[in-house]
């Protein structure tokens, strides 16, 4: 039986949030589904999922977008992990990261949640923080804008010029993490860009 990886894109549900910085994780799993010509369908774990493959003969991928709000992402994440029989080390969480500059991707396993309530809730629900994370940098707000408002704003015009590349790179990082392991993905995506 092929190994299964659960890839969860964090975000908020509904059209109001689709293009906000906080939903970049869901934009990445949308890209992964689009690359495979797949569409999401409802799942009883309060999420939308695509069941597919990394590549023919490769690991199974379950791409997921919780229907819950960001701060309560743990319930759907835990429900999906149980349903598909996936341990935490095969649950990849893709999320926005304030403390990483825009247009930057970082990968890690475990560690703290850095104030990210979605990551905090997933760690609590999985009963461990030791799951792989693909952290998509959105940067800190300029001036005195509140971080909570910043993450719920749509990407700005300048950001949108390169957003497609960032989402594509983050999708590449997920594929490389699953296919080649964390270290290979880190070596590729943590290097300075040309």
C-alpha positions in Angstrom: 0.0 0.0 0.0 1.3 3.4 -0.9 2.1 5.8 1.9 -0.4 8.6 2.4 0.4 12.3 3.1 -2.2 14.7 4.3 -1.6 18.3 3.1 -3.7 20.9 4.8 -3.9 24.4 3.6 -4.9 26.7 6.4 -7.3 29.6 5.8 -10.8 31.0 6.5 -13.9 29.8 4.6 -16.0 31.8 2.2 -15.5 34.4 -0.6 -14.7 37.2 1.8 -11.4 35.6 2.7 -10.4 33.7 -0.5 -7.7 36.2 -1.6 -6.4 37.4 1.8 -2.9 36.8 3.1 -4.2 34.5 5.8 -5.5 32.1 3.1 -2.3 31.6 1.2 -2.1 28.0 2.5 -5.4 27.3 0.8 -4.2 28.9 -2.4 -1.2 26.5 -2.3 -3.3 23.4 -2.0 -5.6 24.8 -4.8 -2.4 25.0 -7.0 -1.5 21.4 -6.1 -5.0 20.2 -7.1 -5.0 22.3 -10.3 -1.7 20.7 -11.3 -3.4 17.3 -11.2 -6.7 18.5 -12.8 -8.6 17.7 -9.6 -11.5 19.5 -7.9 -12.3 19.5 -4.2 -15.3 17.7 -2.8 -16.9 17.7 0.6 -15.6 15.4 3.4 -17.4 14.5 6.6 -14.5 15.9 8.6 -15.7 19.4 7.9 -13.3 19.9 5.1 -13.0 19.8 1.3 -10.5 17.3 -0.1 -8.9 15.9 -3.2 -7.4 12.4 -3.2 -4.6 12.1 -5.7 -1.0 11.1 -6.1 2.3 12.9 -5.9 3.1 11.2 -9.3 2.1 7.9 -10.9 3.3 5.1 -8.6 4.3 7.7 -5.9 2.8 8.5 -2.5 -0.9 9.2 -2.1 -1.7 12.8 -1.5 -4.9 14.0 0.4 -5.1 17.7 -0.2 -7.4 19.4 2.3 -9.0 22.8 3.0 -10.8 23.0 6.4 -14.3 24.5 6.3 -13.7 25.9 9.8 -12.3 29.3 10.6 -8.5 29.4 10.9 -8.4 29.4 14.7 -10.3 26.1 14.9 -8.5 24.2 12.1 -7.5 21.4 14.5 -10.8 19.6 14.4 -10.8 19.1 10.7 -7.1 18.3 10.7 -7.5 15.7 13.4 -10.6 14.2 11.8 -8.9 13.8 8.4 -5.7 12.3 10.0 -7.8 9.7 11.7 -10.0 9.0 8.7 -7.0 8.4 6.4 -4.8 6.8 9.1 -2.1 9.4 8.8 0.4 10.0 11.6 1.5 13.6 12.5 4.8 13.2 10.7 2.8 12.8 7.4 0.5 15.8 8.0 1.9 18.8 6.1 0.4 22.1 7.2 0.8 25.0 4.7 0.2 28.4 6.3 1.0 32.1 6.2 3.9 33.4 8.3 4.2 37.0 9.5 7.8 36.6 10.6 9.1 35.6 7.2 9.4 38.2 4.4 6.9 38.2 1.6 7.9 35.9 -1.3 9.9 33.6 1.0 9.2 30.0 1.9 10.6 28.1 4.9 10.1 24.5 5.9 10.4 22.9 9.3 9.1 20.1 11.5 7.8 20.9 15.0 8.7 23.9 17.1 6.4 26.5 18.4 3.4 28.1 16.7 4.8 31.6 16.6 1.5 33.1 17.6 -0.3 31.5 14.7 -3.6 30.3 16.1 -4.3 27.9 13.3 -1.0 26.1 13.8 -1.6 26.2 17.6 -5.0 24.5 17.2 -3.7 21.8 14.8 -0.9 21.0 17.2 -3.4 20.8 20.1 -5.7 18.5 18.1 -3.0 16.2 16.8 -1.6 16.1 20.4 1.9 17.0 19.1 3.6 20.0 17.4 5.9 17.6 15.5 4.4 17.8 12.0 6.0 19.3 8.8 5.1 22.9 8.0 5.5 24.8 4.8 5.5 28.4 5.9 4.7 31.0 3.3 6.1 34.4 4.1 3.6 37.3 4.1 5.8 39.7 6.0 4.8 42.2 8.8 2.4 45.1 8.2 3.9 48.5 7.4 3.8 51.2 9.9 1.4 50.7 12.8 -1.2 48.5 11.1 -2.4 45.8 13.3 -1.2 42.3 12.3 -4.7 40.9 12.7 -6.0 43.3 10.1 -3.0 42.8 7.8 -3.5 39.0 7.5 -7.2 39.5 6.7 -6.5 42.0 3.9 -6.1 41.0 0.3 -2.6 40.9 -1.1 -1.6 44.4 -2.4 -1.1 45.2 -6.1 2.7 44.9 -5.9 2.5 41.5 -4.1 0.0 40.2 -6.6 2.6 40.7 -9.4 4.6 37.8 -7.9 2.0 36.0 -5.9 1.5 33.3 -8.5 5.2 32.5 -8.5 5.2 32.3 -4.6 2.2 30.0 -4.7 3.9 27.8 -7.3 7.1 27.7 -5.3 5.3 26.7 -2.2 3.5 24.0 -4.1 6.9 22.8 -5.4 8.1 22.8 -1.8 5.2 20.5 -0.7 5.9 18.1 -3.6 9.6 18.0 -2.8 9.0 17.6 0.9 6.8 14.6 0.3 8.9 13.1 -2.5 12.5 13.8 -1.4 12.3 14.7 2.3 12.6 17.7 4.5 16.3 18.3 4.1 16.2 18.3 0.2 13.2 20.7 0.3 15.0 23.0 2.7 18.2 23.1 0.7 16.3 24.1 -2.4 13.8 26.6 -0.9 15.9 28.2 1.8 18.6 29.2 -0.6 18.7 32.8 -1.8 16.8 33.3 -5.1 18.7 34.2 -8.3 
